[in-house]
């Protein structure tokens, strides 16, 4: 049994486990013919030509090869995978280094990235056993402690993986029994997890359908037939525009008074009239509704980030929202706070409670996501604040509308390197304005339905967590020698290791003989 220093054993999930007497604690170097990384891709293509090139994303969190996104390289450079190879993710975020899967016939001949390490087990060492154990060490968090951390990523070198990661090795026959039992138990578990994830997806689709029906008026069709609005959407829009102009004029007059100036002639003509939307070819709205735009109904404010070089601008008492916090939610607290000096020395502003924030930047999920402010807060330049509460419109209504338009909003972005929204694009987003009392009813019904969806999602998430815990318990038992019965007739792992060492000596001797023969042939005859 290999001896390990204190570092590899720290945080090792089997450090205090006494394996069966016919097991051995080993390194990959002792039981593998090859432990080596792939090669950097250079130029990828996604059109299917060339050789498929597996990367970290192609090993999923369940320890399976995922080919949903696959890119190819022109040549394999002679570095190819065989069925039974084990593929280890050696470079990624610290949380993901260590994902491992076994290669099947489907992936035979594929190339692989330098961020992946190929482990080729010796004969009579079951690849599935090695792959499952390495993946379990990742699941348990052990691999995270063995990483070398770099800027924005972490890694485990081939040398570290081969020589310092402890593995428990049972007799060859028991490896086979364990793999078969794992396949049986985990296959049943996988079916249940797949059903739960399918239910999650259906709930997400139902939510989008619900939001769409609500903001298009279908959700309140029966209610609308029984209630005559006291103010139509068109009348509400006129009132909103009148009140917006009145607020602007009041601010201008206050500014003139503060400066000790008399208002100049025709100063009211400088009012920036909201741009009316182009309603050509738009779908017909329910009776009493009217097409408008976000910028026509609401003031839109884009924030800023106070200078990080000035410590006095930060850790104050004013909540400050970054775009990463805008996640289809209500914001009651923020990760960072700014000071009054930070507010006054930048171009951000304090947004009123009830403002709807819209993420404007990022290729990930952030762009297009929305949130409602439940506290007064400033915001950064990567999100827009829509002051819906100022217009007397329930904040949830534009929030639901923008949520229902998430995909469409993302498509309306501009920019080349990093698609983005900007203030003018946000202001031009179309907005169906319903009568105020109908908006209140929509908010009530949608909140009721979303609460029911949320309860189901929590139940599914709890079940998924239980499945993950059950999976870990099964794997822990497997690699501690507690999953299948011991067979005293099994050849001990120590004998297997001795045979591997003997076979390596034979292979090395054969290579030396071939080298000597080749050298003799090249030697000139006298």
C-alpha positions as CSV (number, residue, x, y, z in Angstrom):
1,X,0.0,0.0,0.0
2,X,1.4,3.4,-1.1
3,X,2.5,5.8,1.6
4,X,1.2,9.4,1.3
5,X,2.4,12.6,2.9
6,X,0.1,14.6,5.1
7,X,-1.0,17.0,2.4
8,X,-2.7,14.4,0.1
9,X,-4.5,12.9,3.1
10,X,-5.9,16.2,4.4
11,X,-9.5,16.5,3.4
12,X,-9.3,13.0,1.8
13,X,-12.8,11.5,2.3
14,X,-11.3,8.0,3.1
15,X,-8.5,9.2,5.4
16,X,-10.1,7.5,8.4
17,X,-11.5,4.5,6.5
18,X,-9.9,1.1,6.9
19,X,-10.4,-0.7,3.6
20,X,-10.8,-4.4,3.3
21,X,-7.6,-6.4,3.9
22,X,-7.3,-7.4,0.2
23,X,-7.5,-3.8,-1.0
24,X,-4.6,-1.4,-1.5
25,X,-4.2,2.4,-1.4
26,X,-2.4,3.4,-4.7
27,X,-1.6,6.2,-7.0
28,X,-2.7,6.5,-10.6
29,X,0.9,6.1,-11.7
30,X,0.9,2.6,-10.2
31,X,-2.2,1.4,-12.0
32,X,-2.1,3.4,-15.3
33,X,-0.1,3.0,-18.5
34,X,-0.4,6.6,-19.3
35,X,-1.4,9.9,-17.5
36,X,-1.0,12.8,-19.9
37,X,-2.7,16.0,-21.0
38,X,-4.1,16.8,-24.5
39,X,-3.1,19.7,-26.6
40,X,-4.3,23.3,-27.0
41,X,-6.9,23.7,-29.7
42,X,-5.6,26.7,-31.6
43,X,-8.4,27.3,-34.1
44,X,-11.6,25.5,-33.4
45,X,-14.5,25.0,-35.7
46,X,-18.1,24.0,-34.9
47,X,-19.1,22.8,-38.4
48,X,-18.2,19.1,-37.7
49,X,-15.2,19.0,-40.0
50,X,-11.9,17.6,-38.7
51,X,-11.4,15.7,-35.4
52,X,-13.8,16.3,-32.4
53,X,-11.8,18.0,-29.6
54,X,-13.1,17.4,-26.1
55,X,-12.9,20.2,-23.6
56,X,-13.9,20.8,-20.0
57,X,-17.5,21.5,-20.9
58,X,-17.7,18.0,-22.4
59,X,-17.6,16.3,-19.0
60,X,-20.7,17.1,-17.1
61,X,-21.3,17.3,-13.4
62,X,-22.7,13.8,-13.4
63,X,-19.5,12.3,-14.7
64,X,-20.7,11.7,-18.2
65,X,-19.4,12.8,-21.6
66,X,-21.7,15.6,-22.9
67,X,-21.5,16.2,-26.7
68,X,-24.3,18.8,-26.9
69,X,-21.6,21.4,-27.8
70,X,-18.6,19.9,-29.6
71,X,-15.9,21.7,-31.5
72,X,-13.3,20.2,-33.8
73,X,-9.7,20.7,-34.8
74,X,-8.0,20.0,-38.1
75,X,-5.8,17.2,-36.8
76,X,-5.4,15.0,-33.7
77,X,-1.6,15.3,-33.7
78,X,-1.5,11.6,-32.8
79,X,-3.2,12.3,-29.4
80,X,-6.4,10.4,-29.5
81,X,-8.8,8.7,-27.1
82,X,-9.6,5.0,-26.9
83,X,-12.6,3.3,-25.4
84,X,-11.8,2.7,-21.7
85,X,-9.7,5.8,-21.4
86,X,-10.5,8.0,-18.4
87,X,-10.8,11.8,-19.1
88,X,-10.0,14.1,-16.1
89,X,-10.7,17.9,-16.2
90,X,-7.3,19.3,-15.0
91,X,-8.0,23.1,-15.5
92,X,-11.1,25.0,-14.7
93,X,-12.6,27.1,-11.9
94,X,-11.5,25.5,-8.6
95,X,-15.0,24.2,-8.1
96,X,-14.9,22.2,-11.3
97,X,-11.4,20.8,-11.5
98,X,-11.7,17.1,-11.2
99,X,-14.8,16.2,-13.2
100,X,-14.1,12.8,-14.7
101,X,-15.7,10.5,-17.2
102,X,-14.9,7.3,-19.0
103,X,-14.5,7.2,-22.8
104,X,-16.9,5.0,-24.8
105,X,-16.8,3.7,-28.4
106,X,-18.7,6.8,-29.4
107,X,-15.7,9.0,-28.5
108,X,-13.0,6.7,-29.9
109,X,-10.5,8.7,-32.0
110,X,-11.5,12.0,-30.5
111,X,-8.7,14.5,-29.5
112,X,-8.8,16.3,-26.2
113,X,-7.7,19.7,-24.8
114,X,-4.6,20.4,-22.7
115,X,-7.2,21.2,-20.0
116,X,-8.0,17.5,-19.9
117,X,-5.8,14.6,-18.7
118,X,-6.1,11.2,-20.3
119,X,-5.7,8.3,-17.8
120,X,-5.2,4.9,-19.5
121,X,-5.6,2.2,-16.8
122,X,-3.6,-1.0,-17.0
123,X,-5.3,-4.3,-17.9
124,X,-7.4,-5.8,-15.2
125,X,-8.0,-2.3,-13.7
126,X,-11.6,-1.3,-14.5
127,X,-11.8,2.1,-16.2
128,X,-15.3,2.7,-14.8
129,X,-14.0,2.1,-11.3
130,X,-11.2,4.6,-11.7
131,X,-13.4,7.2,-13.4
132,X,-16.2,6.9,-10.8
133,X,-13.7,7.2,-7.9
134,X,-12.0,10.2,-9.3
135,X,-15.3,11.9,-10.0
136,X,-16.4,11.1,-6.4
137,X,-13.3,12.8,-5.1
138,X,-14.4,15.8,-7.1
139,X,-18.0,15.6,-5.8
140,X,-16.7,15.4,-2.2
141,X,-14.7,18.6,-2.6
142,X,-11.3,16.9,-2.2
143,X,-10.0,18.0,-5.7
144,X,-10.6,21.7,-4.8
145,X,-8.1,21.3,-1.9
146,X,-5.5,19.8,-4.3
147,X,-5.7,22.5,-6.9
148,X,-3.0,25.1,-7.7
149,X,-4.8,28.4,-8.0
150,X,-4.0,30.8,-10.8
151,X,-5.7,34.0,-11.9
152,X,-9.4,33.2,-12.6
153,X,-8.7,29.4,-12.8
154,X,-7.1,26.5,-11.0
155,X,-5.4,23.3,-12.1
156,X,-4.0,19.9,-11.1
157,X,-1.0,18.9,-13.1
158,X,-0.5,15.4,-14.6
159,X,2.4,14.8,-12.2
160,X,0.3,15.7,-9.2
161,X,-2.7,13.6,-10.4
162,X,-0.5,10.6,-11.2
163,X,1.6,10.6,-8.1
164,X,-0.2,12.2,-5.2
165,X,-4.0,11.6,-5.5
166,X,-4.8,8.5,-3.3
167,X,-7.1,5.9,-4.8
168,X,-8.4,2.7,-3.1
169,X,-7.9,-0.4,-5.3
170,X,-9.9,-3.6,-4.7
171,X,-9.2,-7.0,-6.4
172,X,-9.9,-7.0,-10.1
173,X,-13.0,-9.2,-9.8
174,X,-14.4,-6.9,-7.1
175,X,-13.9,-3.8,-9.2
176,X,-16.1,-5.4,-11.8
177,X,-18.8,-6.3,-9.2
178,X,-18.7,-2.7,-7.8
179,X,-19.0,-1.1,-11.3
180,X,-22.0,-3.4,-12.1
181,X,-23.7,-2.5,-8.9
182,X,-23.0,1.2,-9.3
183,X,-24.5,1.0,-12.8
184,X,-27.6,-0.6,-11.4
185,X,-28.1,1.8,-8.5
186,X,-27.1,5.0,-10.2
187,X,-29.1,4.2,-13.4
188,X,-32.3,4.1,-11.3
189,X,-31.2,7.3,-9.6
190,X,-30.4,9.0,-12.9
191,X,-34.0,8.2,-14.2
192,X,-35.4,10.0,-11.2
193,X,-33.1,13.0,-11.6
194,X,-34.0,13.2,-15.3
195,X,-37.7,13.3,-14.4
196,X,-37.1,16.0,-11.8
197,X,-35.1,18.1,-14.3
198,X,-37.8,17.6,-16.9
199,X,-40.4,18.9,-14.4
200,X,-38.1,21.9,-13.7
201,X,-38.0,22.7,-17.4
202,X,-41.8,22.4,-17.7
203,X,-42.3,24.8,-14.8
204,X,-40.0,27.3,-16.4
205,X,-41.9,27.0,-19.7
206,X,-45.2,27.3,-17.8
207,X,-43.9,30.5,-16.1
208,X,-43.1,32.1,-19.4
209,X,-46.5,31.1,-20.9
210,X,-48.2,32.5,-17.8
211,X,-46.3,35.8,-18.0
212,X,-47.0,36.1,-21.7
213,X,-50.8,35.4,-21.2
214,X,-50.9,37.9,-18.4
215,X,-49.3,40.9,-20.1
216,X,-51.2,40.3,-23.3
217,X,-54.6,40.4,-21.5
218,X,-55.6,36.7,-21.8
219,X,-55.2,36.0,-18.1
220,X,-57.8,38.7,-17.2
221,X,-60.2,38.3,-20.1
222,X,-63.1,37.1,-17.8
223,X,-62.3,39.8,-15.3
224,X,-62.3,42.5,-18.0
225,X,-65.7,41.4,-19.3
226,X,-67.2,42.1,-15.8
227,X,-65.3,45.3,-15.0
228,X,-65.5,48.6,-16.8
229,X,-62.2,50.6,-16.3
230,X,-62.5,54.0,-14.6
231,X,-59.6,55.1,-16.8
232,X,-58.5,53.4,-20.0
233,X,-54.9,52.8,-20.9
234,X,-54.9,55.6,-23.3
235,X,-56.3,58.0,-20.7
236,X,-53.7,56.7,-18.2
237,X,-50.9,57.4,-20.7
238,X,-52.1,60.9,-21.2
239,X,-52.1,61.5,-17.5
240,X,-48.6,60.0,-17.1
241,X,-47.2,62.3,-19.8
242,X,-48.9,65.3,-18.3
243,X,-47.5,64.5,-14.8
244,X,-44.0,63.8,-16.2
245,X,-44.0,67.2,-17.9
246,X,-45.3,68.9,-14.7
247,X,-42.5,67.3,-12.7
248,X,-39.9,68.4,-15.2
249,X,-41.2,72.0,-15.1
250,X,-41.2,72.0,-11.3
251,X,-37.6,70.9,-11.2
252,X,-36.6,73.5,-13.8
253,X,-38.3,76.3,-11.8
254,X,-36.7,75.1,-8.6
255,X,-33.3,75.2,-10.4
256,X,-33.9,78.7,-11.6
257,X,-34.9,79.8,-8.1
258,X,-31.8,78.2,-6.6
259,X,-29.6,80.0,-9.1
260,X,-31.4,83.3,-8.5
261,X,-32.4,83.5,-12.2
262,X,-35.6,84.5,-13.9
263,X,-36.9,81.7,-16.2
264,X,-36.0,82.6,-19.8
265,X,-38.6,83.0,-22.5
266,X,-40.0,79.8,-23.9
267,X,-38.0,77.7,-21.4
268,X,-40.9,75.2,-21.4
269,X,-40.1,74.3,-25.0
270,X,-36.9,72.7,-24.0
271,X,-38.8,69.8,-22.4
272,X,-37.5,66.5,-23.9
273,X,-40.7,65.0,-25.2
274,X,-40.7,61.2,-24.9
275,X,-40.4,59.5,-28.3
276,X,-43.6,57.9,-29.3
277,X,-43.3,54.2,-30.3
278,X,-43.9,52.9,-33.8
279,X,-47.0,50.8,-33.5
280,X,-47.1,49.7,-37.1
281,X,-47.9,45.9,-37.4
282,X,-48.1,45.4,-33.7
283,X,-50.6,42.8,-32.5
284,X,-54.0,44.1,-31.4
285,X,-54.4,44.7,-27.7
286,X,-57.5,44.1,-25.5
287,X,-60.1,46.8,-25.4
288,X,-59.0,49.6,-23.1
289,X,-55.3,48.9,-23.6
290,X,-52.8,51.0,-25.6
291,X,-49.3,50.4,-27.0
292,X,-46.6,52.6,-25.4
293,X,-42.9,52.3,-24.7
294,X,-40.8,52.1,-21.5
295,X,-39.3,55.5,-22.2
296,X,-42.7,57.1,-22.9
297,X,-44.2,55.9,-19.6
298,X,-41.3,56.0,-17.3
299,X,-38.1,57.9,-16.5
300,X,-35.1,55.6,-17.3
301,X,-31.8,56.2,-15.4
302,X,-28.4,54.6,-16.0
303,X,-26.0,54.6,-13.1
304,X,-22.3,54.5,-12.6
305,X,-19.5,53.0,-10.5
306,X,-17.7,55.4,-8.2
307,X,-14.0,55.3,-8.5
308,X,-12.5,52.2,-6.8
309,X,-9.3,54.2,-6.3
310,X,-11.0,56.4,-3.7
311,X,-11.7,54.4,-0.6
312,X,-14.0,57.1,0.9
313,X,-16.5,56.5,-1.9
314,X,-17.2,53.0,-0.6
315,X,-18.6,51.3,2.5
316,X,-21.0,54.0,3.1
317,X,-24.8,53.8,3.9
318,X,-26.2,54.0,0.4
319,X,-27.1,50.6,-1.2
320,X,-25.5,50.2,-4.7
321,X,-26.7,47.5,-7.1
322,X,-24.4,45.8,-9.6
323,X,-25.9,44.2,-12.7
324,X,-25.0,40.7,-11.3
325,X,-27.6,41.2,-8.6
326,X,-30.4,41.7,-11.1
327,X,-31.8,38.2,-11.3
328,X,-35.6,38.0,-11.7
329,X,-36.1,38.9,-8.0
330,X,-36.8,41.6,-5.5
331,X,-33.7,43.4,-4.1
332,X,-33.8,44.1,-0.4
333,X,-30.1,44.3,0.3
334,X,-27.0,44.8,-1.8
335,X,-23.5,43.4,-1.8
336,X,-21.9,46.8,-1.7
337,X,-22.7,50.2,-0.3
338,X,-21.4,53.6,-1.4
339,X,-21.0,56.9,0.5
340,X,-22.6,60.2,-0.1
341,X,-19.2,61.4,-1.5
342,X,-19.3,58.4,-3.9
343,X,-22.8,59.4,-5.0
344,X,-22.0,63.1,-5.4
345,X,-18.7,62.5,-7.3
346,X,-20.2,60.1,-9.9
347,X,-23.1,60.0,-12.4
348,X,-25.2,57.5,-10.5
349,X,-28.3,58.5,-8.6
350,X,-30.6,57.1,-5.9
351,X,-33.5,55.2,-7.4
352,X,-36.9,55.2,-5.6
353,X,-38.4,52.1,-4.0
354,X,-40.3,50.2,-6.7
355,X,-37.9,51.0,-9.5
356,X,-37.5,48.1,-12.0
357,X,-33.8,47.3,-12.8
358,X,-32.9,45.9,-16.2
359,X,-29.5,44.2,-16.8
360,X,-27.9,45.8,-19.9
361,X,-24.5,44.0,-20.3
362,X,-23.1,40.6,-20.7
363,X,-23.2,37.6,-23.0
364,X,-24.3,35.3,-20.1
365,X,-27.8,35.4,-18.6
366,X,-27.5,38.8,-16.9
367,X,-28.5,40.9,-20.0
368,X,-32.2,41.2,-20.1
369,X,-32.9,40.0,-16.5
370,X,-35.0,42.3,-14.3
371,X,-35.5,42.9,-10.6
372,X,-37.6,45.2,-8.4
373,X,-36.0,47.5,-5.8
374,X,-37.5,47.2,-2.4
375,X,-35.0,49.7,-1.0
376,X,-33.8,53.1,-2.3
377,X,-30.5,52.3,-4.1
378,X,-28.0,53.5,-6.6
379,X,-27.0,51.3,-9.5
380,X,-24.0,50.8,-11.8
381,X,-23.7,51.6,-15.5
382,X,-24.5,48.1,-16.6
383,X,-28.2,48.2,-15.6
384,X,-31.0,50.7,-16.2
385,X,-33.4,51.8,-13.5
386,X,-37.0,52.2,-14.7
387,X,-38.9,54.5,-12.3
388,X,-42.3,52.9,-12.6
389,X,-43.4,53.8,-9.1
390,X,-43.1,57.5,-10.0
391,X,-45.8,57.0,-12.6
392,X,-48.2,55.3,-10.2
393,X,-47.9,52.0,-12.1
394,X,-47.5,48.9,-10.0
395,X,-43.9,47.9,-10.3
396,X,-44.7,44.2,-10.8
397,X,-46.5,45.0,-14.1
398,X,-43.5,46.3,-16.1
399,X,-41.4,43.7,-14.2
400,X,-43.6,40.9,-15.5
401,X,-43.7,42.4,-19.0
402,X,-39.9,42.7,-19.2
403,X,-39.5,39.2,-17.8
404,X,-41.9,37.8,-20.5
405,X,-39.8,39.6,-23.1
406,X,-36.4,38.4,-21.8
407,X,-35.4,36.6,-25.0
408,X,-36.6,39.4,-27.3
409,X,-34.8,42.0,-25.2
410,X,-31.5,40.1,-25.5
411,X,-32.0,40.0,-29.3
412,X,-32.5,43.8,-29.4
413,X,-29.0,44.4,-28.0
414,X,-26.3,46.3,-29.9
415,X,-22.5,45.9,-29.9
416,X,-19.9,43.6,-31.4
417,X,-17.5,42.1,-28.9
418,X,-20.0,42.2,-26.0
419,X,-23.7,42.6,-26.9
420,X,-25.3,45.2,-24.8
421,X,-28.4,47.3,-24.3
422,X,-28.2,51.1,-23.8
423,X,-30.5,53.8,-22.4
424,X,-32.1,54.6,-25.8
425,X,-32.7,50.9,-26.6
426,X,-34.3,50.4,-23.2
427,X,-36.5,53.5,-23.7
428,X,-37.7,52.2,-27.1
429,X,-38.8,48.8,-25.6
430,X,-42.5,48.4,-26.4
431,X,-44.9,48.3,-23.5
432,X,-48.6,47.4,-23.4
433,X,-50.3,49.8,-21.0
434,X,-53.5,48.4,-19.5
435,X,-56.0,50.3,-17.3
436,X,-54.6,50.7,-13.8
437,X,-57.2,48.6,-12.1
438,X,-56.6,45.8,-14.5
439,X,-52.9,46.0,-14.0
440,X,-53.6,45.6,-10.2
441,X,-55.6,42.4,-11.0
442,X,-52.9,41.0,-13.3
443,X,-50.3,41.5,-10.5
444,X,-52.5,39.8,-8.0
445,X,-53.2,36.8,-10.2
446,X,-49.6,36.4,-11.5
447,X,-48.2,36.7,-8.0
448,X,-50.6,34.0,-6.8
449,X,-49.6,31.7,-9.7
450,X,-45.8,32.4,-9.3
451,X,-46.0,31.5,-5.6
452,X,-47.5,28.1,-6.5
453,X,-44.7,27.6,-9.1
454,X,-42.1,28.6,-6.6
455,X,-43.4,26.0,-4.1
456,X,-43.1,23.3,-6.7
457,X,-39.6,24.4,-7.7
458,X,-38.5,24.3,-4.1
459,X,-39.9,20.8,-3.7
460,X,-38.0,19.7,-6.9
461,X,-34.8,21.4,-5.7
462,X,-35.1,19.6,-2.4
463,X,-35.5,16.3,-4.1
464,X,-32.5,16.9,-6.4
465,X,-30.4,17.7,-3.3
466,X,-31.5,14.5,-1.7
467,X,-30.6,12.6,-4.9
468,X,-27.2,14.1,-4.9
469,X,-26.7,13.1,-1.2
470,X,-27.9,9.6,-2.0
471,X,-25.5,9.4,-5.0
472,X,-22.6,10.4,-2.7
473,X,-23.6,7.9,-0.1
474,X,-23.7,5.1,-2.7
475,X,-20.3,6.1,-4.1
476,X,-18.7,6.5,-0.7
477,X,-19.9,3.0,0.2
478,X,-18.6,1.6,-3.1
479,X,-15.0,3.0,-2.6
480,X,-14.9,2.1,1.1
481,X,-15.6,-1.6,0.3
482,X,-19.1,-1.6,1.7
483,X,-21.3,-1.8,-1.4
484,X,-20.8,-5.5,-2.5
485,X,-19.9,-8.6,-0.5
486,X,-16.2,-9.5,-0.2
487,X,-15.2,-12.8,-1.8
488,X,-12.3,-14.5,-0.1
489,X,-11.4,-16.2,-3.4
490,X,-10.7,-12.9,-5.1
491,X,-7.0,-12.4,-6.0
492,X,-5.8,-9.6,-3.6
493,X,-5.0,-6.2,-5.1
494,X,-1.4,-6.6,-3.9
495,X,-1.1,-9.5,-6.4
496,X,-2.6,-7.4,-9.1
497,X,-0.1,-4.6,-8.4
498,X,2.8,-7.2,-8.5
499,X,1.6,-8.5,-11.8
500,X,1.4,-4.9,-13.2
501,X,4.9,-4.2,-12.1
502,X,6.1,-7.5,-13.7
503,X,4.4,-6.7,-17.0
504,X,6.0,-3.3,-17.0
505,X,9.4,-4.8,-16.6
506,X,8.7,-7.2,-19.5
507,X,7.5,-4.3,-21.7
508,X,10.6,-2.2,-20.8
509,X,12.9,-5.2,-21.5
510,X,11.2,-5.7,-24.9
511,X,11.6,-2.0,-25.8
512,X,15.3,-2.2,-24.8
513,X,15.9,-5.3,-26.9
514,X,14.2,-3.6,-29.9
515,X,16.3,-0.5,-29.4
516,X,19.5,-2.6,-29.1
517,X,18.6,-4.5,-32.3
518,X,17.9,-1.3,-34.2
519,X,21.2,0.2,-33.0
520,X,23.1,-3.0,-34.1
521,X,21.6,-2.8,-37.6
522,X,22.7,0.8,-38.0
523,X,26.2,0.1,-36.8
524,X,28.6,-0.1,-39.8
525,X,30.1,-3.6,-40.5
526,X,33.9,-3.9,-40.5
